[in-house]
Amino acid sequence: MSELSLSDVSLRRRGRYHTLAAATVGSWLLIGLGIILARSLGAPVSWWVTVHAFTLGVVTTAILIYSTHFTEALTRTAAGSYRGVVTRIILVQVGLILLIVGKAGYDWGALADFAATLVIWAGLWHMAVVFSHLRGSLSGQFAATVPFYLAAAAFLVLAGLIGNFAGRGVGDYTGMIAGHSRAAIWGFAFLTVLGTVVTLLPTLSGTRISATARRRCTRALILHCGALVAVLVAHLLGQPVFAGAIQLLVVVAALLVIQPVLTGVLGGRANWSTATLSVTAGLLWLTAVCAADAVSTLLAADARQVTALFAPAFLGVGLLQLITGVLHHLLPTLLGGGREQVLRARNTADRAGVARVLLLNLGAVFTLLAPDGPARTAGLIMIGLGLASHVLFLVPAIAGQHRKESR
């Protein structure tokens, strides 16, 4: 038997890590879909648990994993030990499980305080890691997008603190929860997406990275953060109409980055793979829902109804479609192997990809036709099937790479 080299061991360790990381994200996605099905059949599961299975279990886990990877690549700094990021992921998993076990959606107690502290600590630790890489950056060309990850982590911490205070009865509950959700959604999640697509979407599509988008990054980030902080303050002070008006500036900041990126992709000879289609569609949905949320709040619409109406579009075809799309491209690469092996894995994951993307996005349209009724139910089923099939098509691709590695 041939002796393994250090690089072979490193590649195998990396492959195992990314397989387990993707499995964690995929498991929470399937668990979340199962929770939705249970709720539809009458199970006494709170809306709070349903949402956080996706936002903490899928979105936060994926962001901590892959924004760490992108930070290391964009700053050209040495990759750290997997132990640190694995520990941060575990903190989030334990925090989410304790929040569910402690029934935080119904009654906030000491267990919920501890669980929220774990998630906040994971966010603070992630901020420190991103900052250390940024400070030691060897290249300024693409590192301009890394501050988006730093700001996003700060909003995760802020969202956790606001949610904790709301659970403890501090301030007006409606305004506090509105601030909590927007810090998490338009701060943590959306900022991470904006910072990533500047380089990732051109990479997926095989087009040039926009120099205009890179130049606009700093201005867009300052506008986004300043406007969003003002939005949070307005919600906490019980002024949702002002919050909605100011949130339109968040949309403007996002468009400063998105417009040149999409212009470059649509104007070039793009490779419209499942990953490219999913990320582009997810990005457009996130921007549209951010604008719709701002306008609805500005018009004094009922906050709970607005959230319920847009949640499937935001989570299902915005964030989750984007995350699964990125995994279709990124995971085969990170698992290692030769070029032929990576391409074969991507082709396996891409089978019926266009049909799955169409199913997802058409489902989102159906959910917006009415607050409830058969069209919305059909839309939710379509989104669930689309997301589940995205995950399931990745399984044979990953398994195939591991079989090749073990030979």
C-alpha positions in Angstrom: 0.0 0.0 0.0 1.4 3.4 -1.0 2.3 5.8 1.8 0.0 8.9 2.1 1.6 12.3 1.7 0.8 15.3 4.0 -1.1 16.9 1.1 -3.2 13.8 0.7 -4.1 13.8 4.4 -4.9 17.5 4.2 -7.2 17.1 1.2 -9.0 14.2 2.9 -9.5 16.2 6.1 -10.8 19.1 4.1 -13.2 16.8 2.2 -14.6 15.3 5.4 -15.0 18.7 6.9 -16.9 20.1 4.0 -19.0 17.0 3.6 -20.1 17.2 7.3 -20.6 21.0 7.0 -22.9 20.6 4.0 -24.7 17.7 5.7 -25.4 19.9 8.6 -26.9 22.6 6.4 -28.9 20.1 4.4 -30.2 18.3 7.5 -31.6 21.5 8.9 -33.2 22.3 5.5 -34.9 19.0 5.5 -35.9 19.3 9.2 -37.4 22.7 8.5 -39.4 21.3 5.6 -40.6 18.5 7.9 -41.6 21.1 10.5 -43.7 23.0 7.9 -45.4 19.7 6.9 -46.1 18.9 10.6 -47.6 22.4 11.1 -49.8 21.9 8.0 -51.1 18.6 9.5 -52.0 20.4 12.8 -49.0 19.7 14.9 -48.6 22.3 17.8 -45.3 23.7 16.4 -44.8 27.5 16.8 -44.1 29.8 13.9 -41.0 30.9 15.8 -39.5 27.4 15.7 -40.3 27.0 12.0 -38.5 30.2 11.1 -35.5 29.7 13.2 -34.9 26.2 12.0 -34.1 27.9 8.7 -32.6 31.2 9.8 -30.3 29.7 12.4 -30.1 26.1 11.4 -29.5 26.6 7.6 -28.6 30.3 7.0 -26.4 31.1 10.0 -24.6 27.8 9.8 -23.9 28.2 6.1 -22.8 31.8 6.4 -20.3 30.9 9.3 -18.9 28.1 7.2 -18.5 29.7 3.8 -17.9 33.3 4.7 -14.9 32.0 6.6 -13.7 30.2 3.5 -14.3 33.2 1.2 -12.6 35.5 3.7 -9.4 33.4 3.7 -9.5 33.2 -0.2 -10.2 36.9 -0.8 -7.6 38.1 1.7 -5.0 35.5 0.6 -4.3 34.7 4.2 -3.4 31.3 5.6 -6.4 29.1 6.3 -7.0 28.6 10.0 -7.6 25.3 11.7 -11.0 23.7 11.2 -11.4 23.4 14.9 -12.3 27.1 15.4 -15.1 27.2 12.7 -16.4 23.8 13.8 -16.7 25.1 17.4 -18.6 28.2 16.2 -20.9 26.0 14.2 -21.5 23.8 17.3 -22.3 26.9 19.4 -25.0 27.8 16.9 -26.4 24.3 16.8 -26.5 23.9 20.5 -28.1 27.4 20.9 -30.8 26.6 18.4 -31.6 23.2 20.0 -31.8 24.8 23.5 -34.0 27.6 22.2 -36.4 25.0 20.8 -36.2 22.8 23.9 -36.8 25.8 26.1 -39.8 26.8 24.1 -38.4 30.3 23.6 -41.2 31.1 21.2 -43.7 30.8 24.1 -41.8 31.6 27.3 -38.4 33.2 27.5 -36.4 32.0 30.5 -32.8 31.3 31.7 -32.3 28.5 29.2 -33.2 30.9 26.3 -30.8 33.5 27.7 -28.0 30.9 27.7 -28.9 29.7 24.2 -29.0 33.3 22.8 -25.6 33.9 24.5 -24.1 31.0 22.6 -25.2 32.4 19.2 -24.0 35.9 20.1 -20.7 34.5 21.2 -20.4 32.6 17.9 -21.1 35.9 16.1 -18.5 37.9 18.1 -15.9 35.1 17.5 -16.6 35.2 13.8 -16.1 38.9 13.8 -12.7 38.6 15.4 -11.7 35.9 12.9 -12.8 38.0 9.9 -11.0 41.1 11.3 -7.8 39.2 11.8 -7.8 38.0 8.2 -8.6 41.5 6.9 -5.8 43.1 8.9 -3.3 40.6 7.6 -4.6 40.8 4.0 -2.0 40.4 1.3 -4.2 41.7 -1.5 -6.5 44.7 -1.7 -8.1 43.9 -5.1 -10.9 41.6 -3.9 -10.5 42.0 -0.1 -12.8 45.1 -0.4 -15.8 42.8 -0.1 -14.6 41.2 3.2 -15.8 44.1 5.4 -19.3 43.1 4.4 -18.8 39.9 6.4 -17.5 41.9 9.3 -20.6 44.2 9.3 -22.9 41.2 8.8 -21.5 39.4 11.9 -22.0 42.7 13.9 -25.7 42.7 12.8 -26.0 39.0 13.9 -24.8 40.0 17.4 -27.1 43.0 17.4 -30.1 40.8 16.3 -29.4 38.4 19.1 -29.2 41.1 21.7 -32.5 42.7 20.6 -34.2 39.3 20.5 -33.0 38.5 24.0 -34.1 41.9 25.4 -37.5 41.4 23.6 -37.9 38.0 25.3 -37.2 39.6 28.6 -40.0 42.3 28.1 -37.7 45.2 27.4 -39.4 47.9 25.3 -42.4 47.5 22.9 -42.4 43.8 21.9 -43.7 44.4 18.3 -41.0 47.0 17.6 -38.3 45.0 19.2 -39.2 41.9 17.2 -39.3 44.0 14.0 -35.9 45.3 14.8 -34.6 41.8 15.6 -35.8 40.3 12.4 -34.5 43.2 10.2 -31.1 43.1 11.8 -30.9 39.4 11.1 -32.4 39.5 7.6 -31.2 42.8 6.0 -28.1 43.0 8.2 -26.6 39.6 8.7 -28.0 37.6 5.8 -28.3 40.3 3.0 -24.9 41.9 3.7 -23.2 38.5 3.5 -24.9 37.8 0.1 -24.0 41.2 -1.3 -20.4 40.8 -0.3 -20.2 37.4 -1.8 -21.9 37.9 -5.2 -19.4 40.5 -6.3 -16.8 37.8 -6.9 -18.9 34.6 -6.7 -21.6 35.2 -9.3 -19.0 36.1 -12.1 -17.0 33.0 -11.1 -20.1 30.8 -11.4 -21.1 32.3 -14.7 -17.6 32.4 -16.2 -17.7 36.2 -16.7 -15.5 39.1 -15.7 -15.6 40.5 -12.1 -17.0 44.0 -12.3 -14.5 46.7 -11.4 -17.4 49.1 -10.9 -19.0 46.8 -8.3 -15.6 46.6 -6.4 -15.2 50.4 -6.4 -18.7 50.9 -5.1 -18.4 48.4 -2.2 -17.2 50.8 0.5 -19.8 53.4 -0.3 -22.6 50.8 -0.6 -21.6 49.2 2.8 -21.5 52.6 4.6 -24.9 53.5 3.2 -26.4 50.1 3.9 -25.2 50.0 7.5 -26.0 53.6 8.3 -29.5 53.3 6.9 -30.2 49.9 8.6 -29.1 51.2 12.0 -31.6 54.1 11.5 -34.3 51.5 10.5 -33.7 49.6 13.7 -33.8 52.7 15.9 -37.1 53.7 14.3 -38.6 50.3 15.0 -37.4 50.2 18.6 -38.9 53.7 19.1 -42.3 52.5 17.7 -42.0 54.5 14.4 -42.5 51.8 11.7 -43.5 54.3 9.0 -40.2 56.2 9.3 -38.4 52.8 9.4 -40.0 51.8 6.1 -39.0 55.1 4.4 -35.4 54.8 5.6 -35.2 51.1 4.5 -35.6 52.2 0.9 -32.0 53.5 1.3 -30.9 49.9 2.1 -32.4 48.9 -1.2 -30.5 51.7 -3.0 -27.2 50.6 -1.3 -27.9 47.0 -2.5 -28.5 48.1 -6.0 -25.2 50.0 -6.1 -23.5 46.6 -5.9 -26.0 44.4 -7.7 -26.5 46.5 -10.8 -22.9 46.3 -12.2 -22.6 42.6 -11.2 -25.8 41.6 -13.0 -24.9 43.8 -16.0 -21.6 42.0 -16.3 -23.2 38.6 -16.1 -26.1 39.3 -18.4 -23.9 41.1 -20.9 -21.3 38.4 -21.1 -21.3 34.8 -22.3 -22.5 33.4 -19.1 -22.6 29.7 -18.2 -26.2 29.3 -17.0 -25.7 26.3 -14.7 -28.0 25.4 -11.8 -25.7 27.4 -9.5 -25.7 30.5 -11.7 -29.5 30.4 -12.2 -30.1 29.8 -8.5 -27.8 32.5 -7.2 -29.1 35.1 -9.7 -32.7 34.3 -9.0 -32.1 34.3 -5.2 -30.4 37.7 -5.4 -33.2 39.2 -7.3 -35.8 37.8 -4.9 -33.9 39.1 -1.9 -33.7 42.6 -3.3 -37.4 42.6 -4.4 -38.5 41.4 -0.9 -36.4 44.1 0.8 -38.1 46.8 -1.3 -41.5 45.2 -0.7 -40.9 45.0 3.0 -39.9 48.7 3.1 -42.9 49.9 1.1 -45.3 47.7 3.2 -43.9 49.1 6.4 -44.0 52.6 5.0 -47.7 52.2 4.2 -48.4 51.0 7.8 -49.4 47.4 6.8 -49.8 44.9 9.6 -46.2 43.6 10.3 -47.2 40.1 11.1 -49.2 39.7 7.9 -46.4 41.2 5.8 -43.9 38.8 7.4 -46.1 35.8 6.8 -46.8 36.8 3.2 -43.1 37.3 2.2 -41.4 34.7 4.4 -41.6 31.9 1.8 -40.3 34.1 -1.0 -37.5 35.5 1.3 -36.4 32.2 2.9 -37.3 29.7 0.3 -36.4 31.2 -3.1 -34.2 34.0 -1.7 -31.8 32.7 0.8 -32.2 28.9 0.6 -32.3 28.8 -3.2 -29.1 30.9 -3.2 -27.3 28.7 -0.6 -28.2 25.4 -2.3 -27.1 26.9 -5.6 -23.7 27.9 -4.2 -23.3 24.4 -2.8 -23.9 22.9 -6.3 -20.8 24.7 -7.5 -18.7 25.0 -4.4 -19.0 21.7 -2.7 -17.5 19.5 -5.6 -14.5 21.9 -5.7 -13.9 21.9 -1.9 -14.1 18.1 -1.7 -11.0 17.9 -3.8 -10.0 15.6 -6.7 -9.0 16.3 -10.3 -10.7 18.6 -12.8 -12.5 15.7 -14.5 -13.8 14.5 -11.1 -15.1 17.9 -10.1 -16.8 18.5 -13.4 -18.5 15.0 -13.2 -19.8 15.8 -9.7 -21.2 19.2 -10.9 -22.9 17.5 -13.9 -24.5 15.0 -11.6 -25.8 17.8 -9.3 -27.0 19.8 -12.3 -29.3 17.1 -13.7 -32.8 18.6 -14.1 -31.4 21.8 -12.6 -33.4 24.2 -14.7 -36.7 22.3 -13.9 -35.9 22.5 -10.2 -35.2 26.3 -10.4 -38.4 26.9 -12.3 -40.4 24.9 -9.8 -38.9 26.9 -6.9 -39.5 30.3 -8.4 -42.9 29.6 -9.8 -43.8 28.3 -6.3 -42.8 31.7 -4.8 -45.1 33.5 -7.3 -48.0 31.3 -6.2 -47.4 32.1 -2.5 -47.8 35.8 -3.2 -51.1 35.5 -5.1 -53.1 35.4 -1.8 -52.3 35.3 2.0 -53.9 31.9 2.1 -55.8 29.5 -0.1 -55.0 26.7 -2.6 -52.6 28.8 -4.7 -50.4 29.5 -1.6 -50.5 25.9 -0.5 -49.5 24.7 -4.0 -46.7 27.3 -4.0 -45.4 26.1 -0.6 -45.4 22.5 -1.8 -43.5 23.5 -5.0 -40.9 25.4 -3.0 -40.5 22.5 -0.6 -40.1 20.0 -3.4 -37.6 22.3 -5.2 -35.4 22.8 -2.2 -35.5 19.1 -1.2 -34.6 18.0 -4.7 -31.7 20.5 -4.7 -30.3 18.8 -1.6 -31.0 15.2 -2.8 -29.3 15.8 -6.2 -26.2 16.8 -4.3 -26.0 13.5 -2.5 -25.0 11.3 -5.4 -22.5 13.9 -6.5 -20.8 13.9 -3.1 -21.0 10.2 -2.8 -19.4 9.8 -6.2 -16.4 11.9 -5.2 -15.9 10.0 -2.0 -16.0 6.7 -3.9 -13.3 8.0 -6.3 -11.2 9.2 -3.3 -11.3 5.9 -1.5 -10.0 3.9 -4.5 
